[in-house]
């Protein structure tokens, strides 16, 4: 038992312990009060805003929900949370008392030799020993406290990384689905144009028989039909590739969704405009920004770990070892024990420990710059998406009017050609104009939908839809413990 006089210096030593290294504070950055083409109103928490429902497409809604629950990138990110939770426990365990129990037993023998073979006898000895061994590292300078702080920050970053994976999934699934519908629209338009051009070819052949057209006219009409036919395989391939992409994002074999998607649907068009919020919202709503901030917190804590290694370390240890021996009919037992501190003092290390501190300080500065870069990149993404979304409607409206005009021009050119008042070249040119304007309109509708997705992803919307509080509760439990 330790006397009060002997324990007093130890108590004073424990009370004088300190945690080295800087404390993490929320990083600061100067941001404008509003986006260049946005409002001054904050949009609050948008994590549970199911923005893809604005397309009013039940099949897309189902794919998104399915992907959020079984996407392999998301599931891998969830596994990294389990690893980070284990790292928190491991980081804090070094600063807690440890107790080991060991035991060993043995039996040995020897021949005692006399003057003759008949005098030889066997001597046997049985022995056993064991007992507990305890040790406790006194974390006087915060080595393990900072290690656990860094591990907790890494755990928070792991949770944010899951949200990043979910947000990336939303962008990828919605984008691939928009592409699928775009290629289906192009295929449908191409087949309709092919039918129209075949009708023109048949009309030209009839006029050739009547002497109102030349062989050149027929060849030109045939060329346009074949040119249209040549575009179909490429569009069908791109449709399948986009469908394969959706299936892989859902954790399914590539061709699993072909039959379902071949049923067709209109191109997605959002029914309402998203709110951009203000730049300051991104610090809260963007999971990649939160992950970068948590990585900065972990890097800051590791400075304290490195600084603590510059100072002495003290451990308290003790053991109790009873032993038993039996030989030649005699039995004996011994109870041995030991207790006391051990001191480790770094003196000559060639500057390695100080270099380690500088390295961790540099890593923390790099983490801050990475966080700042992430924030500014998020602001740029929102600005770009806002600029596109605010102008997409005008582009689509102009192209719709263009298609209508060219379709009317085609009707007039075809009627005039039947009457013999114009040449076949007028009809073929009109058909090309209709085909090109329809393709441009479909591409503009596709881009408008993609820009809508980009804006919602840029503001950090929708990644928490359908998620449970299970992982959040687990995180809170680890922090509390």
LOGU-541846 format. One record per residue (C-alpha): residue number from 1; z, x, y. Coordinates in Angstrom, 3 decimals. Layout:
% residues N
n:NUM	pz:Z	px:X	py:Y
...
//
This chain:
% residues 481
n:1	pz:0.000	px:0.000	py:0.000
n:2	pz:-0.944	px:1.350	py:3.422
n:3	pz:1.917	px:1.604	py:5.865
n:4	pz:1.813	px:-0.012	py:9.290
n:5	pz:1.803	px:3.407	py:10.944
n:6	pz:-1.220	px:4.527	py:8.886
n:7	pz:-3.128	px:1.271	py:9.455
n:8	pz:-2.739	px:1.262	py:13.243
n:9	pz:-5.411	px:3.923	py:13.982
n:10	pz:-7.828	px:2.110	py:11.682
n:11	pz:-7.294	px:-1.185	py:13.518
n:12	pz:-7.851	px:0.531	py:16.863
n:13	pz:-11.049	px:2.079	py:15.529
n:14	pz:-12.382	px:-1.288	py:14.378
n:15	pz:-11.516	px:-2.918	py:17.707
n:16	pz:-13.345	px:-0.202	py:19.601
n:17	pz:-16.600	px:-0.687	py:17.665
n:18	pz:-19.718	px:-1.514	py:19.647
n:19	pz:-23.309	px:-2.560	py:19.001
n:20	pz:-25.824	px:-0.092	py:20.322
n:21	pz:-29.300	px:-0.784	py:21.602
n:22	pz:-30.671	px:-3.279	py:24.145
n:23	pz:-30.145	px:-7.019	py:23.740
n:24	pz:-33.318	px:-9.045	py:23.521
n:25	pz:-34.128	px:-11.314	py:26.447
n:26	pz:-37.008	px:-13.743	py:26.748
n:27	pz:-40.061	px:-11.856	py:28.051
n:28	pz:-41.514	px:-12.904	py:31.389
n:29	pz:-45.089	px:-13.301	py:32.571
n:30	pz:-46.633	px:-14.707	py:35.723
n:31	pz:-48.856	px:-17.722	py:35.024
n:32	pz:-50.674	px:-20.131	py:37.361
n:33	pz:-49.167	px:-23.575	py:37.937
n:34	pz:-52.242	px:-25.271	py:36.421
n:35	pz:-55.479	px:-24.557	py:34.649
n:36	pz:-58.542	px:-24.232	py:36.856
n:37	pz:-59.918	px:-27.576	py:35.657
n:38	pz:-56.686	px:-29.135	py:34.413
n:39	pz:-53.880	px:-31.217	py:35.860
n:40	pz:-50.429	px:-30.206	py:37.070
n:41	pz:-48.709	px:-32.409	py:34.465
n:42	pz:-47.054	px:-30.880	py:31.422
n:43	pz:-48.133	px:-32.366	py:28.116
n:44	pz:-44.772	px:-31.671	py:26.444
n:45	pz:-44.588	px:-31.029	py:22.725
n:46	pz:-48.013	px:-31.554	py:21.143
n:47	pz:-47.179	px:-30.157	py:17.697
n:48	pz:-47.250	px:-33.620	py:16.106
n:49	pz:-50.254	px:-34.904	py:18.028
n:50	pz:-52.848	px:-35.862	py:15.371
n:51	pz:-55.771	px:-35.227	py:17.711
n:52	pz:-58.414	px:-35.407	py:14.947
n:53	pz:-57.822	px:-39.168	py:14.637
n:54	pz:-59.767	px:-39.520	py:17.904
n:55	pz:-62.918	px:-39.166	py:15.766
n:56	pz:-62.008	px:-42.391	py:13.920
n:57	pz:-63.169	px:-40.879	py:10.637
n:58	pz:-60.991	px:-41.738	py:7.631
n:59	pz:-62.629	px:-39.114	py:5.435
n:60	pz:-61.825	px:-36.361	py:7.952
n:61	pz:-58.253	px:-37.654	py:8.219
n:62	pz:-57.888	px:-37.430	py:4.454
n:63	pz:-59.246	px:-33.891	py:4.302
n:64	pz:-56.885	px:-32.729	py:7.030
n:65	pz:-53.848	px:-34.235	py:5.313
n:66	pz:-54.905	px:-32.773	py:1.992
n:67	pz:-55.450	px:-29.344	py:3.505
n:68	pz:-52.073	px:-29.277	py:5.245
n:69	pz:-50.347	px:-29.801	py:1.908
n:70	pz:-52.383	px:-27.517	py:-0.369
n:71	pz:-54.267	px:-24.919	py:1.664
n:72	pz:-53.718	px:-21.523	py:0.062
n:73	pz:-53.236	px:-19.641	py:3.339
n:74	pz:-50.477	px:-22.072	py:4.325
n:75	pz:-48.820	px:-21.794	py:0.916
n:76	pz:-48.910	px:-17.991	py:1.120
n:77	pz:-47.304	px:-18.137	py:4.566
n:78	pz:-44.550	px:-20.349	py:3.136
n:79	pz:-43.879	px:-17.765	py:0.440
n:80	pz:-43.453	px:-15.133	py:3.129
n:81	pz:-40.630	px:-17.264	py:4.527
n:82	pz:-38.795	px:-16.889	py:1.219
n:83	pz:-39.279	px:-13.133	py:1.412
n:84	pz:-37.979	px:-13.045	py:4.981
n:85	pz:-34.920	px:-15.096	py:4.003
n:86	pz:-34.130	px:-12.630	py:1.245
n:87	pz:-34.554	px:-9.775	py:3.736
n:88	pz:-31.924	px:-11.367	py:6.009
n:89	pz:-29.398	px:-11.413	py:3.180
n:90	pz:-30.276	px:-7.862	py:2.190
n:91	pz:-29.978	px:-6.593	py:5.779
n:92	pz:-26.509	px:-8.065	py:6.248
n:93	pz:-25.155	px:-7.116	py:2.831
n:94	pz:-24.777	px:-3.426	py:3.719
n:95	pz:-22.072	px:-4.192	py:6.256
n:96	pz:-19.947	px:-6.200	py:3.820
n:97	pz:-17.397	px:-4.859	py:1.312
n:98	pz:-18.798	px:-4.152	py:-2.143
n:99	pz:-16.976	px:-4.165	py:-5.471
n:100	pz:-18.249	px:-2.665	py:-8.728
n:101	pz:-16.639	px:-2.843	py:-12.137
n:102	pz:-17.325	px:-0.204	py:-14.760
n:103	pz:-16.012	px:0.470	py:-18.269
n:104	pz:-16.674	px:2.985	py:-20.981
n:105	pz:-15.388	px:3.638	py:-24.487
n:106	pz:-15.992	px:6.332	py:-27.055
n:107	pz:-15.026	px:7.688	py:-30.414
n:108	pz:-15.223	px:11.363	py:-31.308
n:109	pz:-14.302	px:13.538	py:-34.254
n:110	pz:-13.994	px:17.174	py:-35.268
n:111	pz:-13.343	px:19.153	py:-38.422
n:112	pz:-10.212	px:21.316	py:-38.480
n:113	pz:-10.925	px:24.359	py:-40.680
n:114	pz:-8.253	px:26.070	py:-42.751
n:115	pz:-8.259	px:29.211	py:-44.916
n:116	pz:-10.105	px:27.470	py:-47.728
n:117	pz:-12.430	px:24.511	py:-48.130
n:118	pz:-9.552	px:22.437	py:-49.423
n:119	pz:-7.715	px:22.929	py:-46.112
n:120	pz:-10.464	px:21.272	py:-44.057
n:121	pz:-9.381	px:18.014	py:-42.327
n:122	pz:-11.033	px:15.492	py:-39.968
n:123	pz:-9.592	px:14.840	py:-36.512
n:124	pz:-10.679	px:11.606	py:-34.754
n:125	pz:-10.078	px:10.481	py:-31.175
n:126	pz:-10.614	px:7.068	py:-29.572
n:127	pz:-10.763	px:6.700	py:-25.796
n:128	pz:-11.439	px:3.944	py:-23.246
n:129	pz:-11.473	px:3.874	py:-19.471
n:130	pz:-12.752	px:1.725	py:-16.640
n:131	pz:-11.840	px:-0.256	py:-13.580
n:132	pz:-13.010	px:-1.523	py:-10.200
n:133	pz:-14.507	px:0.580	py:-7.415
n:134	pz:-14.608	px:-0.823	py:-3.876
n:135	pz:-16.315	px:0.420	py:-0.725
n:136	pz:-16.789	px:-0.864	py:2.798
n:137	pz:-19.085	px:0.600	py:5.427
n:138	pz:-17.455	px:0.229	py:8.846
n:139	pz:-20.294	px:-0.911	py:11.098
n:140	pz:-18.817	px:0.667	py:14.206
n:141	pz:-22.107	px:1.048	py:16.073
n:142	pz:-23.993	px:-2.046	py:14.933
n:143	pz:-26.271	px:-0.479	py:12.320
n:144	pz:-26.163	px:-3.488	py:10.024
n:145	pz:-25.597	px:-6.000	py:12.819
n:146	pz:-28.872	px:-4.951	py:14.462
n:147	pz:-30.595	px:-4.794	py:11.085
n:148	pz:-29.634	px:-8.393	py:10.398
n:149	pz:-30.670	px:-9.379	py:13.924
n:150	pz:-34.105	px:-7.845	py:13.306
n:151	pz:-34.366	px:-9.592	py:9.937
n:152	pz:-33.509	px:-12.958	py:11.517
n:153	pz:-36.194	px:-12.429	py:14.152
n:154	pz:-38.667	px:-11.576	py:11.394
n:155	pz:-37.643	px:-14.797	py:9.651
n:156	pz:-38.361	px:-16.791	py:12.792
n:157	pz:-41.720	px:-15.042	py:13.069
n:158	pz:-42.450	px:-16.061	py:9.472
n:159	pz:-41.828	px:-19.708	py:10.336
n:160	pz:-44.143	px:-19.375	py:13.325
n:161	pz:-46.746	px:-17.740	py:11.086
n:162	pz:-46.757	px:-20.848	py:8.886
n:163	pz:-47.523	px:-22.900	py:11.990
n:164	pz:-50.301	px:-20.453	py:12.894
n:165	pz:-51.792	px:-20.907	py:9.417
n:166	pz:-51.615	px:-24.696	py:9.733
n:167	pz:-53.239	px:-24.642	py:13.171
n:168	pz:-55.988	px:-22.353	py:11.890
n:169	pz:-56.533	px:-24.746	py:9.001
n:170	pz:-56.930	px:-27.713	py:11.359
n:171	pz:-59.574	px:-25.831	py:13.320
n:172	pz:-61.430	px:-24.723	py:10.193
n:173	pz:-61.436	px:-28.094	py:8.401
n:174	pz:-62.445	px:-30.083	py:11.475
n:175	pz:-65.092	px:-27.506	py:12.409
n:176	pz:-66.612	px:-27.447	py:8.920
n:177	pz:-66.619	px:-31.249	py:8.757
n:178	pz:-68.413	px:-31.445	py:12.110
n:179	pz:-70.981	px:-29.000	py:10.756
n:180	pz:-71.470	px:-31.090	py:7.616
n:181	pz:-72.234	px:-34.200	py:9.654
n:182	pz:-74.504	px:-32.232	py:11.995
n:183	pz:-76.652	px:-30.946	py:9.133
n:184	pz:-76.777	px:-34.415	py:7.599
n:185	pz:-77.991	px:-35.760	py:10.934
n:186	pz:-80.638	px:-33.036	py:11.138
n:187	pz:-81.762	px:-33.798	py:7.576
n:188	pz:-82.043	px:-37.520	py:8.367
n:189	pz:-83.999	px:-36.826	py:11.569
n:190	pz:-86.295	px:-34.396	py:9.773
n:191	pz:-87.064	px:-36.918	py:7.054
n:192	pz:-87.789	px:-39.603	py:9.646
n:193	pz:-90.079	px:-37.224	py:11.545
n:194	pz:-91.733	px:-36.239	py:8.281
n:195	pz:-92.516	px:-39.889	py:7.604
n:196	pz:-93.982	px:-40.288	py:11.095
n:197	pz:-96.136	px:-37.174	py:10.733
n:198	pz:-97.421	px:-38.300	py:7.350
n:199	pz:-98.459	px:-41.580	py:8.918
n:200	pz:-100.286	px:-39.625	py:11.614
n:201	pz:-101.977	px:-37.525	py:8.935
n:202	pz:-103.113	px:-40.661	py:7.086
n:203	pz:-104.413	px:-42.147	py:10.342
n:204	pz:-106.327	px:-38.939	py:11.067
n:205	pz:-107.906	px:-38.967	py:7.633
n:206	pz:-109.042	px:-42.567	py:8.185
n:207	pz:-110.546	px:-41.618	py:11.533
n:208	pz:-112.270	px:-38.637	py:9.893
n:209	pz:-113.916	px:-41.043	py:7.461
n:210	pz:-114.927	px:-43.241	py:10.379
n:211	pz:-116.347	px:-40.264	py:12.239
n:212	pz:-113.773	px:-40.487	py:15.041
n:213	pz:-111.921	px:-37.308	py:14.093
n:214	pz:-112.807	px:-33.791	py:12.963
n:215	pz:-111.680	px:-31.671	py:10.036
n:216	pz:-109.728	px:-29.590	py:12.553
n:217	pz:-107.655	px:-32.646	py:13.455
n:218	pz:-106.808	px:-33.212	py:9.790
n:219	pz:-105.828	px:-29.578	py:9.251
n:220	pz:-103.596	px:-29.628	py:12.338
n:221	pz:-101.866	px:-32.811	py:11.159
n:222	pz:-101.384	px:-31.319	py:7.690
n:223	pz:-99.912	px:-28.175	py:9.205
n:224	pz:-97.309	px:-30.160	py:11.115
n:225	pz:-96.346	px:-32.082	py:7.961
n:226	pz:-95.893	px:-28.859	py:5.981
n:227	pz:-93.992	px:-27.232	py:8.828
n:228	pz:-91.573	px:-30.153	py:8.822
n:229	pz:-91.208	px:-29.950	py:5.046
n:230	pz:-90.289	px:-26.269	py:5.296
n:231	pz:-87.204	px:-26.969	py:7.432
n:232	pz:-85.561	px:-29.310	py:4.909
n:233	pz:-84.412	px:-26.719	py:2.303
n:234	pz:-82.655	px:-24.622	py:4.946
n:235	pz:-80.829	px:-27.641	py:6.367
n:236	pz:-79.800	px:-28.769	py:2.888
n:237	pz:-78.459	px:-25.289	py:2.133
n:238	pz:-76.425	px:-25.239	py:5.353
n:239	pz:-75.041	px:-28.678	py:4.546
n:240	pz:-73.863	px:-27.478	py:1.154
n:241	pz:-72.358	px:-24.302	py:2.564
n:242	pz:-70.319	px:-26.307	py:5.076
n:243	pz:-69.201	px:-28.662	py:2.285
n:244	pz:-68.219	px:-25.676	py:0.140
n:245	pz:-66.153	px:-24.354	py:3.038
n:246	pz:-64.166	px:-27.583	py:3.273
n:247	pz:-63.480	px:-27.570	py:-0.470
n:248	pz:-62.193	px:-23.982	py:-0.374
n:249	pz:-59.926	px:-24.799	py:2.580
n:250	pz:-58.451	px:-27.629	py:0.510
n:251	pz:-57.837	px:-25.298	py:-2.419
n:252	pz:-60.623	px:-26.843	py:-4.533
n:253	pz:-63.693	px:-25.425	py:-6.311
n:254	pz:-66.621	px:-25.083	py:-3.904
n:255	pz:-68.775	px:-27.978	py:-5.139
n:256	pz:-65.935	px:-30.492	py:-5.531
n:257	pz:-66.717	px:-32.488	py:-2.392
n:258	pz:-70.529	px:-32.517	py:-2.467
n:259	pz:-70.798	px:-36.009	py:-3.962
n:260	pz:-68.197	px:-37.418	py:-1.578
n:261	pz:-69.829	px:-35.907	py:1.512
n:262	pz:-73.359	px:-36.862	py:0.504
n:263	pz:-72.487	px:-40.496	py:1.168
n:264	pz:-73.049	px:-39.654	py:4.799
n:265	pz:-71.482	px:-40.727	py:8.080
n:266	pz:-72.256	px:-40.495	py:11.763
n:267	pz:-71.633	px:-37.333	py:13.738
n:268	pz:-67.994	px:-37.193	py:14.920
n:269	pz:-67.491	px:-38.130	py:18.569
n:270	pz:-63.997	px:-38.132	py:20.081
n:271	pz:-62.937	px:-41.471	py:21.535
n:272	pz:-60.583	px:-40.060	py:24.148
n:273	pz:-60.131	px:-36.854	py:26.103
n:274	pz:-57.228	px:-34.486	py:25.370
n:275	pz:-54.655	px:-33.445	py:27.950
n:276	pz:-54.549	px:-29.735	py:28.612
n:277	pz:-51.059	px:-29.587	py:30.098
n:278	pz:-50.112	px:-26.520	py:32.134
n:279	pz:-50.233	px:-22.813	py:31.181
n:280	pz:-46.446	px:-22.618	py:30.781
n:281	pz:-46.691	px:-25.156	py:27.921
n:282	pz:-48.479	px:-22.568	py:25.809
n:283	pz:-45.376	px:-20.383	py:25.520
n:284	pz:-43.630	px:-23.238	py:23.730
n:285	pz:-46.520	px:-24.926	py:21.947
n:286	pz:-48.625	px:-22.037	py:20.678
n:287	pz:-47.159	px:-20.735	py:17.387
n:288	pz:-48.912	px:-17.366	py:17.739
n:289	pz:-47.136	px:-16.860	py:21.072
n:290	pz:-43.801	px:-17.734	py:19.463
n:291	pz:-44.516	px:-15.378	py:16.567
n:292	pz:-45.321	px:-12.544	py:18.997
n:293	pz:-42.077	px:-13.181	py:20.907
n:294	pz:-40.049	px:-13.075	py:17.675
n:295	pz:-41.771	px:-9.849	py:16.654
n:296	pz:-40.734	px:-8.432	py:20.023
n:297	pz:-37.130	px:-9.505	py:19.333
n:298	pz:-37.213	px:-7.753	py:15.955
n:299	pz:-38.640	px:-4.578	py:17.486
n:300	pz:-35.911	px:-4.607	py:20.167
n:301	pz:-33.171	px:-4.949	py:17.545
n:302	pz:-34.553	px:-1.994	py:15.611
n:303	pz:-33.926	px:0.220	py:18.621
n:304	pz:-30.208	px:-0.443	py:18.068
n:305	pz:-30.580	px:0.409	py:14.382
n:306	pz:-32.166	px:3.746	py:15.286
n:307	pz:-29.507	px:4.526	py:17.927
n:308	pz:-26.665	px:3.731	py:15.512
n:309	pz:-27.996	px:6.372	py:13.144
n:310	pz:-27.263	px:9.015	py:15.794
n:311	pz:-23.512	px:8.435	py:15.470
n:312	pz:-20.964	px:9.085	py:12.710
n:313	pz:-20.636	px:6.624	py:9.865
n:314	pz:-17.313	px:5.839	py:8.208
n:315	pz:-16.825	px:4.164	py:4.869
n:316	pz:-13.592	px:3.088	py:3.202
n:317	pz:-13.502	px:3.442	py:-0.557
n:318	pz:-11.105	px:3.131	py:-3.396
n:319	pz:-10.920	px:2.859	py:-7.149
n:320	pz:-8.428	px:2.076	py:-9.910
n:321	pz:-9.160	px:3.644	py:-13.294
n:322	pz:-6.906	px:3.000	py:-16.286
n:323	pz:-7.641	px:5.144	py:-19.374
n:324	pz:-6.433	px:5.015	py:-22.979
n:325	pz:-6.567	px:7.725	py:-25.636
n:326	pz:-5.542	px:7.706	py:-29.309
n:327	pz:-5.660	px:10.879	py:-31.422
n:328	pz:-3.657	px:12.168	py:-34.418
n:329	pz:-1.611	px:9.002	py:-34.412
n:330	pz:-0.551	px:9.504	py:-30.819
n:331	pz:-1.403	px:7.008	py:-28.096
n:332	pz:-1.418	px:7.714	py:-24.370
n:333	pz:-2.526	px:5.848	py:-21.249
n:334	pz:-3.068	px:6.934	py:-17.683
n:335	pz:-3.548	px:4.828	py:-14.561
n:336	pz:-5.313	px:6.734	py:-11.794
n:337	pz:-6.284	px:5.440	py:-8.353
n:338	pz:-7.797	px:6.712	py:-5.149
n:339	pz:-8.248	px:5.365	py:-1.627
n:340	pz:-9.447	px:6.807	py:1.627
n:341	pz:-12.183	px:7.024	py:4.228
n:342	pz:-15.318	px:9.151	py:4.108
n:343	pz:-17.051	px:10.428	py:7.226
n:344	pz:-20.722	px:11.317	py:7.642
n:345	pz:-21.660	px:13.066	py:10.871
n:346	pz:-25.304	px:13.951	py:11.674
n:347	pz:-25.389	px:17.411	py:13.259
n:348	pz:-28.654	px:19.199	py:12.515
n:349	pz:-31.636	px:17.040	py:11.670
n:350	pz:-34.417	px:18.791	py:13.540
n:351	pz:-34.600	px:15.975	py:16.114
n:352	pz:-35.702	px:13.382	py:13.550
n:353	pz:-33.120	px:10.769	py:14.536
n:354	pz:-33.876	px:11.001	py:18.264
n:355	pz:-37.574	px:10.870	py:17.523
n:356	pz:-36.929	px:7.721	py:15.493
n:357	pz:-35.255	px:6.131	py:18.532
n:358	pz:-38.227	px:6.974	py:20.745
n:359	pz:-40.605	px:5.620	py:18.142
n:360	pz:-38.768	px:2.292	py:18.010
n:361	pz:-38.615	px:2.084	py:21.798
n:362	pz:-42.375	px:2.588	py:21.913
n:363	pz:-42.831	px:-0.064	py:19.194
n:364	pz:-40.843	px:-2.533	py:21.300
n:365	pz:-42.982	px:-1.831	py:24.367
n:366	pz:-46.081	px:-2.312	py:22.238
n:367	pz:-44.675	px:-5.623	py:20.946
n:368	pz:-44.182	px:-6.814	py:24.533
n:369	pz:-47.753	px:-5.892	py:25.432
n:370	pz:-48.954	px:-7.724	py:22.312
n:371	pz:-46.975	px:-10.820	py:23.352
n:372	pz:-48.431	px:-10.663	py:26.860
n:373	pz:-51.928	px:-10.257	py:25.456
n:374	pz:-51.384	px:-13.260	py:23.172
n:375	pz:-50.273	px:-15.429	py:26.099
n:376	pz:-53.202	px:-14.421	py:28.298
n:377	pz:-55.596	px:-14.924	py:25.396
n:378	pz:-54.212	px:-18.428	py:24.878
n:379	pz:-54.716	px:-19.234	py:28.563
n:380	pz:-58.305	px:-17.981	py:28.354
n:381	pz:-58.999	px:-20.133	py:25.290
n:382	pz:-57.759	px:-23.255	py:27.056
n:383	pz:-59.719	px:-22.466	py:30.217
n:384	pz:-62.915	px:-21.918	py:28.215
n:385	pz:-62.448	px:-25.097	py:26.188
n:386	pz:-61.677	px:-27.129	py:29.325
n:387	pz:-64.791	px:-25.833	py:31.052
n:388	pz:-66.910	px:-26.844	py:28.065
n:389	pz:-65.301	px:-30.248	py:27.424
n:390	pz:-65.637	px:-31.301	py:31.049
n:391	pz:-69.402	px:-30.667	py:30.943
n:392	pz:-70.387	px:-31.661	py:27.410
n:393	pz:-70.695	px:-35.343	py:28.288
n:394	pz:-73.319	px:-34.652	py:30.946
n:395	pz:-75.365	px:-32.558	py:28.544
n:396	pz:-75.309	px:-35.240	py:25.848
n:397	pz:-76.200	px:-38.003	py:28.303
n:398	pz:-79.181	px:-36.034	py:29.635
n:399	pz:-80.426	px:-35.293	py:26.121
n:400	pz:-80.124	px:-38.943	py:25.078
n:401	pz:-82.332	px:-39.861	py:28.025
n:402	pz:-84.732	px:-37.068	py:27.053
n:403	pz:-85.053	px:-38.371	py:23.500
n:404	pz:-85.695	px:-41.885	py:24.773
n:405	pz:-88.432	px:-40.672	py:27.129
n:406	pz:-90.178	px:-38.579	py:24.490
n:407	pz:-90.039	px:-41.412	py:21.958
n:408	pz:-91.752	px:-43.676	py:24.455
n:409	pz:-94.314	px:-40.964	py:25.155
n:410	pz:-94.994	px:-40.680	py:21.407
n:411	pz:-95.534	px:-44.412	py:21.102
n:412	pz:-97.999	px:-44.354	py:24.001
n:413	pz:-99.825	px:-41.297	py:22.667
n:414	pz:-100.110	px:-42.825	py:19.191
n:415	pz:-101.454	px:-46.115	py:20.533
n:416	pz:-103.940	px:-44.277	py:22.728
n:417	pz:-105.080	px:-42.159	py:19.777
n:418	pz:-105.687	px:-45.270	py:17.667
n:419	pz:-107.826	px:-46.674	py:20.453
n:420	pz:-109.729	px:-43.407	py:20.716
n:421	pz:-108.624	px:-42.838	py:24.291
n:422	pz:-106.770	px:-39.584	py:23.598
n:423	pz:-106.900	px:-36.665	py:21.185
n:424	pz:-104.751	px:-35.951	py:18.144
n:425	pz:-103.307	px:-32.958	py:19.993
n:426	pz:-101.533	px:-35.362	py:22.374
n:427	pz:-99.894	px:-37.108	py:19.437
n:428	pz:-98.847	px:-33.877	py:17.729
n:429	pz:-97.382	px:-32.515	py:20.952
n:430	pz:-95.462	px:-35.747	py:21.474
n:431	pz:-94.114	px:-35.575	py:17.934
n:432	pz:-92.922	px:-32.005	py:18.454
n:433	pz:-91.206	px:-33.005	py:21.688
n:434	pz:-89.415	px:-35.879	py:19.980
n:435	pz:-88.350	px:-33.646	py:17.077
n:436	pz:-87.087	px:-30.877	py:19.357
n:437	pz:-85.214	px:-33.245	py:21.675
n:438	pz:-83.555	px:-35.002	py:18.736
n:439	pz:-82.465	px:-31.650	py:17.281
n:440	pz:-81.116	px:-30.604	py:20.684
n:441	pz:-79.202	px:-33.869	py:21.009
n:442	pz:-77.652	px:-33.486	py:17.557
n:443	pz:-76.637	px:-29.911	py:18.410
n:444	pz:-75.116	px:-31.052	py:21.705
n:445	pz:-73.088	px:-33.765	py:19.957
n:446	pz:-71.954	px:-31.158	py:17.433
n:447	pz:-70.936	px:-28.752	py:20.201
n:448	pz:-69.100	px:-31.479	py:22.084
n:449	pz:-67.028	px:-32.233	py:18.988
n:450	pz:-66.380	px:-28.530	py:18.337
n:451	pz:-65.238	px:-28.030	py:21.927
n:452	pz:-62.878	px:-30.972	py:21.581
n:453	pz:-61.395	px:-29.285	py:18.496
n:454	pz:-61.193	px:-25.939	py:20.298
n:455	pz:-59.262	px:-27.431	py:23.205
n:456	pz:-56.709	px:-29.147	py:20.988
n:457	pz:-56.223	px:-26.020	py:18.915
n:458	pz:-55.979	px:-23.888	py:22.063
n:459	pz:-53.087	px:-25.975	py:23.404
n:460	pz:-51.332	px:-25.751	py:20.013
n:461	pz:-51.686	px:-29.366	py:18.945
n:462	pz:-51.209	px:-31.022	py:15.573
n:463	pz:-49.854	px:-28.286	py:13.313
n:464	pz:-46.556	px:-30.120	py:12.659
n:465	pz:-48.168	px:-33.394	py:11.552
n:466	pz:-46.953	px:-34.252	py:8.074
n:467	pz:-44.548	px:-31.306	py:7.903
n:468	pz:-40.971	px:-31.758	py:6.735
n:469	pz:-37.703	px:-30.400	py:8.096
n:470	pz:-36.987	px:-28.681	py:4.776
n:471	pz:-37.947	px:-25.198	py:5.909
n:472	pz:-36.284	px:-25.697	py:9.288
n:473	pz:-33.002	px:-26.630	py:7.611
n:474	pz:-33.268	px:-23.596	py:5.343
n:475	pz:-33.772	px:-21.350	py:8.349
n:476	pz:-30.810	px:-22.827	py:10.181
n:477	pz:-28.637	px:-22.299	py:7.091
n:478	pz:-29.561	px:-18.625	py:6.840
n:479	pz:-28.832	px:-18.080	py:10.541
n:480	pz:-25.508	px:-19.879	py:10.252
n:481	pz:-24.466	px:-17.917	py:7.185
//
